[in-house]
Amino acid sequence: MITAKDLAEWASAALVFGCGGLVGHYAAEGMSLVQWAGALTAVLGSVTVAVAVRVWPAKAEAKVRQRD
């Protein structure tokens, strides 16, 4: 059975992969400095989402356990 957590993890991984692919494609065609800055921001943002999806639920679960 596919859970919401599994779906979120796979979707965030696909976001990182897709973002990296687009950046690589446009980098091969040539980009200006402003475009490079935007590409770097997009890649770092997608990696941040992927890390947050994997780390955040564990922290929330730990807080719930502390309250009990």
N, C-alpha and C positions, 0 to 999 in steps of 0.2 A: 504494500500500500504506500502510495506517495503522500508524504506529510507536507504541511506548509513550510516546515523548516527545510526539508529537502528541496522543495521548489525554490525557496528563496536562495539557498546556496548555489544551486545550478544556474539560476537566473543571474546572480551576481557574477559567477564565473563566466557566463556567456557575455555579460556586459564588459568585463575586462578583456576578454578575447576579441570581441567585436571592436571595441575602442582601439585596442592595440593594432588590429588589422587595418582599420581606417587610417590611423596615424601613419602606419608603415606605407600604405598605398600613396597617401598624399606626400609623404616625405620623399618617396621615390620620384615623384613628379617635380619636386622642388617647392619649398615653402619659404615665406618671409619670416623674419624674426618674430613678428606679432603672431603669425600662424603657429610657429613653434611654441610660443608661450601658451597659446590656447590649447594646443595638442598636449603639452605637458600637464596643463591643468585638468584636461579631460581624463588622461590616463591616471593621474594621481587621485582624482575624484572617484573613478571607477574602482581603483584598488582600495580606497578608503571605504567604499560601500561594501566591498567583498569582505574586508576585515571586520567591519562593524556587524555584518550579518552573522559571522562566525563567532564573534566574541561577546556581543551584547546579550544574547539569551543566557549564556553561562553566568554573567554577572547578575542578571535579573533573578535567576534561579537561586544564586547564592544569597541574595538579599532576602528572598522569601524564606529560605531555610534558617537564616539568622533570626527572623521574627518569630519563628515557631519554637 
